[in-house]
Amino acid sequence: MLRNTIKGLVRLRHSASMRWFSTMRFIQTQDTPNPDSLKFLPGIAVLEAGQTMDFPTVASAQCSPLAKLLFRIEGVRSVFFGGDFVTISKQEGAEWRVIKPEAFAVIMDFFASGLPVVKDAQPNTSTQINDEDDEIVQMIKELLDTRIRPTVQEDGGDIIFMGFEDGVVKLKMQGSCSSCPSSIVTLKNGVQNMLQFYIPDVVSVEQVTDEVDEITEKEFMRLEKQINQKDEKSD
């Protein structure tokens, strides 16, 4: 009986090891237009297809066990989830050669655990067409959802529709796009041109921020100032 028990434990351990190896084998990374953001592709679903979730701060990640673990890695500035990827954005000065191995380990161990990626959280539904939307807003949302968001998600980010007023489409960038140096160019040369081509009522596209973004930026600047002061003292 003892022999059978030992065999059972060996098989269980082997099975767990194979699951871990399988996850590890399929995790890949993909560059984004933002040098401070990197996509991690675990080879399995992270969220439902087409869904995204943004975690610009540690506080916003309380609904996600995976995001909270990733924020524990030194140098991680923000975390973003897509249907089949995790985008990690690093702080200025942090190095990917340090962050990547830890991120790999966290992601591998998490998906091997079988825990839910998020709990009681609502994904981005800003482009969902509602009954109260007028015809122009419906057209804008349709184009964003079918033609623009999939492309942006390929780059490790997403776009949230914030409103349409006096011909101006207000959008919020997420993930790798939120701090990308070329995000404004993308909005003006890509998104704005496409929306104007199909919807003449669109005069321009503007990037907007909310209170969470402002708090995040202030906190980041405070942290960066502390790091610079430490570097000056060490010199």
N, C-alpha and C positions, 0 to 999 in steps of 0.2 A: 504493500500500500504506500509506503514511504517513497518507493521508487516511482510509482505512478504520480505521486504528488510533485516530486522533483521534476519529472518530465513535463507535467502540466505547467509548472512555473517557468521552465525553460521555453516552452512553446509560447507562453504569454509574453515573456520578455522579448523573444524573437519577433513576435507579431508587432509589439510596440516599437521595436527598433526599425522594422521594415516600414511602418507608417511614418516614423520620423525621417527615415532615409528618403522615402518617396516624396515627402514634402520638401526636404532639403534639395532634392535633385531638380525640382521644377521651379524653384524660386530664381527669378532673373531680375536684373535691373535694366532700366531704360532711361536714357538721358531725356531731359525736357529743355525747352527753350530757355528756361531759367537755370543758370548754373548753380544756384543755391537750392534747387529742388531736384529730387530723384524719385523715379517710379520703381516700386518693388512689385513684381508680378509673382504671386505665390502659386499660380497654376490651378487655383480653385476659386470659387466665388467668394468675394468679400461681402458684397451687398447684392441685392437683386439687380438684374440687368437694367442699366439706365439710371439707377439711383446713385446719388452721391451724398457725402456728409463731410462737413468741414469742421475742423477743430483748431481754431486759431490760438487758443490758450489752454492751459492745464485745466482751468475751471470748466471750460466748455466740453472737456473730455470725460466728465464724470459718468456719462451714460455709456461709455465704451471701455471695457477692460483692456482691449488691445491698445487703444489710443493712450490710455493712462500709462501703460507699460513703456510705450515708445517715448513718451515725454520724460521718462526717467533717464533716458540716455543723454549724457552731457552733450550740449551743442544742438539739440533738436529745438527748432523754433515753433513749428506747427506741423499738424498731421491732417491728411485728407484721404478719404476713402472713395473709391469708385466701384463699379460693378465687379471688376476683377483685378484691381490694383490698390496699392497703398502708396500715397505720395508723402514723402518726408521732406520738409524744408528746414535747412540748417541756419544757424545764426552766422552772421558775418564773422569770418575768422576761423570758424570751426572747419575741420577737415574731414572729407568723406572717408579717407583711409582709416580714420578712427571710428566714425559713426557707422559705416557700412557693416563691419563684422558684428557689432552689437545688435544692429537692426535685424540682420539675418537671423541671429540667435533668438531674438524676441519673437519674430514672426514665425519661425519654425516651431518653436516650443508652443506658441499660442495655438496654432492651427492643429497641432498634434493633440492638444488638450481637449478639443471638442467644445470649448466654451463659446457662447454667442459673441459675435463681434460687437454688437450694440444692444442696449437694453432700453426699452421704453423711449425711443427717440424717433423723431420724424425726419425723413430724408427731404431733399430739395424737391418741392412740388410747385415752385414759383411759375413754371410754364404750363401748369395744368389749366385748361380752359374752363372758366366758371360761367354760370348762367348770366351773371351781371356784367360780364365783359362785353364791351362794344365790338363792332366788327373789326376795327383797326387793331385793337389789343389782341383779339383772337388771332389775327393774321401774324402779328409780331410773335406771339407765343408759339404759334405753329412753326414758324421759320426757325426760331431759337431752338425748339425741341428737336426738329427733324434735320436741320441743315447746319446749325452752328454748335450746339452743345456737344454732339458726338465728336466733332473735330477738336474742340477744346479739351474734352475728356481724354483724347488720345495724347494730349500734351500734359496730362496729369492734373487737370484743374476742372473748373466748371464756371458757368455764368448763372447768376440769379437775376431774374426780372424784378426790378424794384418799382417800376411804374412808367407811365407815358403821359406827358403833360406838355401842351403847347408845341407839339412836334418833336419833343425831346424824349428819347428812349433812355431810361435810367437803368443801368446794369451794375451789378456788383461782381467782381472777380473773386474766385476762390482757388484754393490749392496752389499749385505752382504759378498760376497766373496772377495771384494776388500781389506778389512782390517781384514780378518779372519786369525787367527794364523795358521790354518791348510790348508790355500789355496795352499801353496807350496806342501804339502803332497798330496793334492787332485790332483794337476796337474801331479805330478810325478807318484804316485801310481795308479791313476784312469785314467786320460785323456791320459797320455803318454803310459801307458800299452795297452789301447784299440786301440789307433792309430797305435802303433807298431805291434799289433796282426794282424790288417787288412791291414796295409800298411808298408811293410818292408823298404821302402825308408825313413821313419821317424826315425831319429836318436835320437832326444830328443824334449822336449817341454819346452819352456821358457816363463816366465811371463814378460811382458814389460809394461812400463808406457809411458805416453805422457806428453806434456807440462802442460796440465790442472792438471794432477795428481801431478806433481812436485810443481806447485803453491799451490794446495790444501794442500799438506803435509807441505809446508813451513808456510802457513797461520795457519794451525792447531797447529804446533809446537810453533809459535809465541803466539797464544792465550793461549796455555797450560802454557807457561812460564809466561805470565801475571797473570794467575790464581794462579800459585804457589807462585809468588811474593806477591800477595794479601794475600794468606793464611799465608805466613811467617810473614807479617806485623801484621796481626790480632792476631797471637800467641805472 
